[in-house]
Amino acid sequence: MKNALLSLANFAGGALLGAAAGAVVAALAAPKSGPELQRQIKERVDEAQQARVTAERETEERLWQKFRQDVSQSSSDQPTTQD
């Protein structure tokens, strides 16, 4: 049991050390500065928001067109009654 805990502790320590080393390498190898990366992320978020608005408008218009078509079709399918 003691051996298993020691192995687990060694594994966890190695994993933490590896993660820290990876973070350092990633920070040193990053091609963009902090402000430049923030600007790029903001641009992509803005583009995604605009795409959402566009898709929402297009979907709404398609739904309205389908609704109008269905209503028009169902009213023409109704039998006319004469009193």
Contact map, one row per residue, 1 for C-alpha under 8 A:
11111000000000000000000000000000000000000000000000000000000000000000000000000000000
11111100000000000000000000000000000000000000000000000000000000000000000000000000000
11111110000000000000000000000000000000000000000000000000000000000000000000000000000
11111111000000000000000000000000000000000000000000000000000000000000000000000000000
11111111100000000000000000000000000000000000000000000000000000000000000000000000000
01111111110000000000000000000000000000000000000000000000000000000000000000000000000
00111111111000000000000000000000000000000000000000000000000000000000000000000000000
00011111111100000000000000000000000000000000000000000000000000000000000000000000000
00001111111110000000000000000000000000000000000000000000000000000000000000000000000
00000111111111000000000000000000000000000000000000000000000000000000000000000000000
00000011111111100000000000000000000000000000000000000000000000000000000000000000000
00000001111111110000000000000000000000000000000000000000000000000000000000000000000
00000000111111111000000000000000000000000000000000000000000000000000000000000000000
00000000011111111100000000000000000000000000000000000000000000000000000000000000000
00000000001111111110000000000000000000000000000000000000000000000000000000000000000
00000000000111111111000000000000000000000000000000000000000000000000000000000000000
00000000000011111111100000000000000000000000000000000000000000000000000000000000000
00000000000001111111110000000000000000000000000000000000000000000000000000000000000
00000000000000111111111000000000000000000000000000000000000000000000000000000000000
00000000000000011111111100000000000000000000000000000000000000000000000000000000000
00000000000000001111111110000000000000000000000000000000000000000000000000000000000
00000000000000000111111111000000000000000000000000000000000000000000000000000000000
00000000000000000011111111100000000000000000000000000000000000000000000000000000000
00000000000000000001111111110000000000000000000000000000000000000000000000000000000
00000000000000000000111111111000000000000000000000000000000000000000000000000000000
00000000000000000000011111111100000000000000000000000000000000000000000000000000000
00000000000000000000001111111100000000000000000000000000000000000000000000000000000
00000000000000000000000111111100000000000000000000000000000000000000000000000000000
00000000000000000000000011111110000000000000000000000000000000000000000000000000000
00000000000000000000000001111111100000000000000000000000000000000000000000000000000
00000000000000000000000000001111100000000000000000000000000000000000000000000000000
00000000000000000000000000000111110110000000000000000000000000000000000000000000000
00000000000000000000000000000111111110000000000000000000000000000000000000000000000
00000000000000000000000000000001111111000000000000000000000000000000000000000000000
00000000000000000000000000000000111111100000000000000000000000000000000000000000000
00000000000000000000000000000001111111110000000000000000000000000000000000000000000
00000000000000000000000000000001111111111000000000000000000000000000000000000000000
00000000000000000000000000000000011111111100000000000000000000000000000000000000000
00000000000000000000000000000000001111111110000000000000000000000000000000000000000
00000000000000000000000000000000000111111111000000000000000000000000000000000000000
00000000000000000000000000000000000011111111100000000000000000000000000000000000000
00000000000000000000000000000000000001111111110000000000000000000000000000000000000
00000000000000000000000000000000000000111111111000000000000000000000000000000000000
00000000000000000000000000000000000000011111111100000000000000000000000000000000000
00000000000000000000000000000000000000001111111110000000000000000000000000000000000
00000000000000000000000000000000000000000111111111000000000000000000000000000000000
00000000000000000000000000000000000000000011111111100000000000000000000000000000000
00000000000000000000000000000000000000000001111111110000000000000000000000000000000
00000000000000000000000000000000000000000000111111111000000000000000000000000000000
00000000000000000000000000000000000000000000011111111100000000000000000000000000000
00000000000000000000000000000000000000000000001111111110000000000000000000000000000
00000000000000000000000000000000000000000000000111111111000000000000000000000000000
00000000000000000000000000000000000000000000000011111111100000000000000000000000000
00000000000000000000000000000000000000000000000001111111110000000000000000000000000
00000000000000000000000000000000000000000000000000111111111000000000000000000000000
00000000000000000000000000000000000000000000000000011111111100000000000000000000000
00000000000000000000000000000000000000000000000000001111111110000000000000000000000
00000000000000000000000000000000000000000000000000000111111111000000000000000000000
00000000000000000000000000000000000000000000000000000011111111100000000000000000000
00000000000000000000000000000000000000000000000000000001111111110000000000000000000
00000000000000000000000000000000000000000000000000000000111111111000000000000000000
00000000000000000000000000000000000000000000000000000000011111111100000000000000000
00000000000000000000000000000000000000000000000000000000001111111110000000000000000
00000000000000000000000000000000000000000000000000000000000111111111000000000000000
00000000000000000000000000000000000000000000000000000000000011111111100000000000000
00000000000000000000000000000000000000000000000000000000000001111111110000000000000
00000000000000000000000000000000000000000000000000000000000000111111111000000000000
00000000000000000000000000000000000000000000000000000000000000011111111100000000000
00000000000000000000000000000000000000000000000000000000000000001111111110000000000
00000000000000000000000000000000000000000000000000000000000000000111111111000000000
00000000000000000000000000000000000000000000000000000000000000000011111111100000000
00000000000000000000000000000000000000000000000000000000000000000001111111110000000
00000000000000000000000000000000000000000000000000000000000000000000111111111000000
00000000000000000000000000000000000000000000000000000000000000000000011111111100000
00000000000000000000000000000000000000000000000000000000000000000000001111111100000
00000000000000000000000000000000000000000000000000000000000000000000000111111110000
00000000000000000000000000000000000000000000000000000000000000000000000011111110000
00000000000000000000000000000000000000000000000000000000000000000000000001111111000
00000000000000000000000000000000000000000000000000000000000000000000000000011111100
00000000000000000000000000000000000000000000000000000000000000000000000000000111110
00000000000000000000000000000000000000000000000000000000000000000000000000000011111
00000000000000000000000000000000000000000000000000000000000000000000000000000001111
00000000000000000000000000000000000000000000000000000000000000000000000000000000111
